[in-house]
Amino acid sequence: MLINTKAKVGVFSIALGAYLPQFPQLVPEFESQYADFKKVFPDTVEIIDGGMVTTKEKAQEAGNLFRAADVDIVFLQMLTYATSYNYLPAVRDLDVPVVVVNLQKVKALDYDTADIPTWLGIGYACGATGEVIADLERFGKRHAMITGVVEGGDPEVQAEIEDWCRAAQVRRRFRETNIAQIGRPYPGMMDLYIDETNLYRRMQLYTKQFDWEKMWCIADNITDENAIRAKAQEILDTFEIEGGGSIEEVWEMAKYVVAFEQWVKDEKLGLIASHYDGFAKGQAGVLDSMLIPAFSMLIKQGTACAVEGDMKVAMAMSILKTISGTGQLSELYSIDFNEDIVIIGHSGSGDADISGKKPSMKIVKVFHGKTGGGYLTQFYPYVGPITYLGITQDGDGNFKFIVAEGENEAGKILNFGDTNMRMRFTCGAREFVNRWSEAGPTHHMAAAAGRHIDTILKVAKIMNVPVEIVTR
């Protein structure tokens, strides 16, 4: 990604302090279990280590550490039974989910030989899980539960932890990067309009405003011909250009892409929403004609770029790109009642990583519904499962996620330069359109290859946003 961030993950373990003087052998046992637990986390996150907590005072120290680090999520390892004072001080002041991890060391205790310290040390992690959740609930904390076993390995536990870490990365990315708005939303698309203060309050995203007059001259100082040439070759490697293409033909485009990449890094931009509604002449016309492929190159590198000034779909694209590696702008396009499928797609910038074959690029004289003409790009999403994420708001400004999963089927698509997916949904085309529309989305949504609703639910819990599932 052009801008790299790491989720900050608070990790600590708990055990009842009263057990330790009674059974001193539990101390090295628990220390070993906790050390092994920390090894299950991927290197894509930064661990904020709260240590092994056995007293209220140690829980307070862990809480101070977590607050200072601004953790995105907390994982609580249950070593054995523990009471509320072992963990509540550590999470009391945090506004992030607490994932309670009940990892039993052995698959089963030896019924004939197990004594009390053996039971407490390797077979009693589940003893206080209900109590922990009850207290978290009473404190108004978001929570989740993972149960598994260490002996023999537990791929399900590993997958769940990695999934939560991917979800936590969304919060960190929103907190550490900015969203750029260039121009303003498409006139009259009131579903796209947004209150930037509310966006910062609820989704933790800060908006940076840019005028097109500044963007027209963004590439004026780009003079490194080697960098331009390398970027031109990357464009040729990414797109199949109608009628063929050469480095010389995409030289100006490459120059702008180099400039945009530097701009993204300088401004720490994780998301961009833009719309141009002026007279596409002179410098304005040059940039406007090549924005679609230029922004597509940014999307490929992890910066979500949305057309028509839609900041909400830029967020949806960023979320899907972060958790799945793909994030494609989409909208309901047409219905094929003969085949019972929904055609979903969009004109404009897209994500090359979602394309099963090399995306195409061609020049058109007119962009439909917009001023000017220039380069159009078409992407060809993989046949197979696709997840859609829309982000909308209610009348009080609260955000909501709308999600659906379906199958992109092979078959004929429209070929006038716009990305198309032939989507089959378990509820049928007619019912999907009804349900999706009734959920009150904006007219844009993001698409990702694969099935990701379960991960989106984790993102929603971390961001404290409700989710409406349309179909799976």
N, C-alpha and C positions, 0 to 999 in steps of 0.2 A: 504494500500500500504506500501511496505517496506520503501519508501521515500515519505513523505507527503509534499505537497506544496499547498498553497492557492493562487488563482488568486487575484491580487490587482486591485480593481475596483474603479476608480475615479467617484465620484458622486457629482453633484451640480445642483442647480436650478437657474433660472433667471427670473427677473421681471424688468420692466422699473422703474428706481428710481424716475422719475418725477411723477408717479402716487401716491406714498406713502404719501407725504405731503398733496396732494389734498384729498385723501381718507384714513385716518389713520387706518380705520377698516380692510384694506387689509393686514396690517402687521401680526396680529395674524392669519388671514385666511391663508396666504401664509406659515407662519411658521408651521402651523398644517398640511397643504398639503405636505410640504417637509418632515416633520417627518414621516408621513404615507408612503410616497414614499420609504424612506430608509428601511422600514420594509418588502418590497416585495423581498428583495435580500436574497438568501439562505445563510446559515451559512458556506457554503463551500468556501466563498470568504471573503476577507478582504476589508472593505469599507474605502476608502480614502476620507474623507468628505471635499469637497470644499465649503460647506455652501450655503446660499442663496445669490446670487450675484445680486446687483442692480446698481453697478458702475463699471467703467473701473478698478479702483484701486482694488476693491474686486476680479475682474476677474483675475488680475495679481497675487494676493495672492493665489488664487486657482491654477493658473498655476504653481507657485513656488512649491506648495505642491505636485501637481501631478508629476512634474518632479523629485522632490527629492525622491518620493516613487517608481518611475519607474512603473507607472500604466500600466496594460495590456489592458485596455479599459476604455472609459469614457462614462458615461450616463449623459445626459443633460435633466433635467426636465423643460418643459415649463410651468411656472405658469400663465403667461399672455403674452401680447405682450412685446417684448424687442428688442433693436437694437443691431447691431453687436458688439459694444464695450462691451456689457455685457458678451460675451462668447469667442470671438476670442482671447483675451489675455490669456485665460485659456487653450486653446488647440493649440495655434500657434506653440509651440516648440515640440509638441508631435508627435510621429510616430505610433499612434494607432488609430483605428476607434472611431468615436464619434457617439453614438446611441442617436438620438433625440427622447425623449419620450413626446408625446402629450397626456397627461391624462386629460380629462375634468372631472370635479368633478361631474357634474350632467348629466343625460341622455338628458335633454332638459331644457332650461330656461322657466320660466313661462312668456309667452308673455304679459300677462296683468299687471303683477306686477314688473317685472325685471327693476331695475334702472341701472345707469351707473356703480356704484361700484359692484353691483351684477354681471353684465355682465363681468367686468374686473376681478372679483375675482373667479368666478366659471364656466365661459363659454367662455373664450377668449384664451385658451391655443393654439389654432390653428392659432392665428393671425400672428405669425411670422415664422412658420415652413418652409415655402418656402424660406423666406429670409435667414434663418439659413443655409439651405442646399445649397443655391446659394453661400453664402460666404465660406462655407466649401469646395465647389467644386473649387472656385477660388483660395483658399489657398492650393489646392492639397491634401486635407484631405479625407481619407476613411470615409464613413458615412453610416448610416442606419436610418430607421424611424419606430417608433412604435406609433400607434394611438389607444386610447381606452378610457374607462370611469371608474370612481371610483364607482359611484352609482350602487349598486347591485352586485359589483364584476365583474372582467373581466378575466376569466381563460386564454384567448388568450394572453393577455398582460403578465400575470404571466409566462406562458409557454415560451414566447419569451425571456423574461429577463433571465429566468433560462437557456435557451438554449445558449444565449450569454455568460453567466457566465461559462458554461461548455466549450465553445469554447475558452474563455480567459484562462482557466486553462491549455490548451495546451501550450500557449506562456510562461506562468509562469513555467511550468514543464520543458520546453526546456531550459529556462534561468537559472534555479536553479539546474538542474541535469546534469550529464555528460553521454556521450556515450562511452562505452568501446569497443575497438577493440582488440580481442585476435587472434593472428596470422595475417592472411591477407585474402582477398577474394579468393574464389575458382579460381585456375589458369585458365585464358582464359575467364572468365566471365567478359568481359570488360564493360558490361552494369552496373555492380555493382561498378566499381571503382569510387572513390570520392576524391575531393580535400578538405582536412580537413580545410584549411583556408577559402575556399569558404563556406563550411558548417557552420562554425562559423559566418561568415559574414552574410549569407542570412537566416539561420535557427536558429542562436543563440545557437547552440549546440557545446560544447567543447568536443574534443576527448581525451580520455586517452588510451594509448597503453599498452598492456600487452603481455608478451611472455609466451608461453606454459610452459617453464621451471619453471616459477614462479607459474603457476596454478597447476602443478602437486603436489606441496607440500603445497597447500593452506589449507589442512585439517590436517596437521601434528600436530598442536597445539590444536586441538579440543579434549578435554578430558572429558567434562561434559557428563557423561553417561545418566543422566536424560534428558538433552536436545536432545541427539542423539535418545534416546528411544521414546521421544515424537514426534520427527520428523519422525522417522520410522513408527510410528502409523499413522501419517498424510499421509504419502506416501501410506500406505495400504488402508486408507480411501479414497484416491483420485483415485487410480488405481485398476482395476481388473487384477490381475497378472495371466497370463496363467499358468495353472498347480498349482495354489495356491501360496501363499506367506506367509512369517512370518517375524517378527521383525528381527530375526537373519539374514535372507536372504537379507534384504535391509539395514542392519546395516551400511555397508560401504557407500552406497549411501546416507543414512541419514546424515552421518558424513560430507560428501561433501556438502550437501544442507545447513547444519548449517553453514559451513565455507563460502559458497557462499553468504548466507544471511548477514553475518557479513561484508563480503567484499563489498557488495552492499551498505550497510549503511555507512561504512568507506569512500568509494570513491564517495558517492552520485551518484549512477548509476541509471538512469531512463531507459537506453537502453543498450543492449549488442549485438554485432555482432561478431561471431566467426567462424573460420574454422581451422581444424587440418588436415595437409597433410603429417605427418611424419610417422615413423614406430611405430605402436601402440603396444609397448611392455613395460614391466615393469610398472613403475608408470604411464607412458603415456597411456598404454593400460587400466589400471584400471580406470583412469578418463575418457578416451575417450569412454569407453563402457557404462558409465552411465550418460554422459552429457545430453542426450535427456530428460530423466525424471527429472534430476536435474534442468535443465533450465525450464522445464515445471512448476516446483514448484515455480520458480521465476516469471514466467509469470502470474500465478494465483494470485500473490501478487502485480502485477502492474509494474514489470520491464520487458519490452519487450526484448525477446531474439530471435535473428534471426540467421539462419544457413547460411553457405557458405559465411560468412563475409559481408552480405548485410546490410549496414548501412541505406540505403534508406527504405527498408521494415521494419527495426526496428523502424524507425520514423513513418511509416504508422501504424504499430501495436500499438505503444505507443499512437498515436492520437486516434485510435478507442477504445483502452482500456480506455483512459481518458474520452472520451465523451459518451461511451455506456456501459462500463463495460466488454466488450469482445474484444479480438484482436488476431486473429488466422492467422498464416503464411499460404499462399496459392500460387498456380500457376495453370495455365491451364494444365489439366491432360490428358483429352481425350474427344472425342465427340461421343455421342450416336446418330447417324443419324436416327435410327429407332424411337427413342423417342423424337428427336429434343431437346436434353438437352446437356449441357456441364458438364463434370465431372471436378470438381475443388478441389484441395487438395494439400497435401505435406507430405513428410516424415519428421520426426524430432519433435522438441519440439512444444507444442501446449498449448492452453488455456482451462483448465478444465471448466471454466465458460460458454463456448460456447457449451458444450457437453450436449445433452439431456439425455444421460445415462452415467453411469460410464465409463470413458476412460479405455482402455485396455493397458496392457504392456506385451511384450514378448521378448524373446532373439532370435536374429538371428546371424548367423555366419558371414554374409557379409552385410555391409551397401552399397547400390548400388551407384557406382560412387565415393566411398570414401574408405579410408583405414580402416581395422579392422571391428569388429562387436560388438554386445552388445545389449542393450535394445532399442526396438522400442516402441513408444506409438501411439495409434490410438484414435482419438476423433470423436464424433458422433454429429455434429452440429444440432441444433434444426431444425425441419421441419418448414418452414415458411420463412418470408422475411430475406434476407441477403444483407448486403452492402459491396462492395469491394472498397478498396482505394489503388491505386498504386502511387508511387512518382518517378518521372523521372526528367531528366535534358536535356536542349538543349545544343547546341555546345558552348554557351557562359557561361554555368554553371548555368543558371537560372533554378529554380525548378518549377515543375508543378505537380498538383494533377490530377489524373485520377480516376473517380468514376463511379460506376454502382450499380444498385439495381436489384435483381431478387428473385426468389422463390426456396428454397431448398425443393425438393419433396421427399416423401417417396418412397422407392424402393430398388432394389439391388445395393450394392456398392462392390467395390473391397476389398478383405479382407487379403491382405498380409502385413498389419501393418501400412498402410498410411491412413491419414485422407482423406475422400472423401465427396463431396457434389454433389448432383444431381440437377444442376441449370437450371431452366427454365427462359428465358428472353423474354420480350415482343417483342423484335425484332427478335427472333429466334436464334438458336444455331449458325448457319453459319454466320449470320450477326453480332452477338455479337463478335465472334472471330475475324472477319474482323475489326470491329470498335475498339475493345480493342487494337488489335495489331497495327492498323494504328495510334493510339494515341501515340505510341512510348514508352511504359512502359518498365521497367525492367521486367525480366521474373517472378518476385515475386510480390505478392500484399498481403494486409492484408484483413481479413474478420471479420465482426461483425454481430451478430444477430440483426435483426430489420432494420428499414429504417432510414438512418442517413445523407443522402445527404444534407438536409437543414442545419444541424449542421456543416457539413464539409465545406459548403460554408461560414459559419461564421468564422470557423477556418482559411480558406484561406484568408478572408478579413483581419483578425487580423494579419496574418503572411505575408500578401501582396504577395500571391502566386496565379497565375491563376489556374482555374479549367476547365477540360474538362469532361463533362457528357456524358457517352457512352450510357446509357439507364436507364430508371426508370420504 
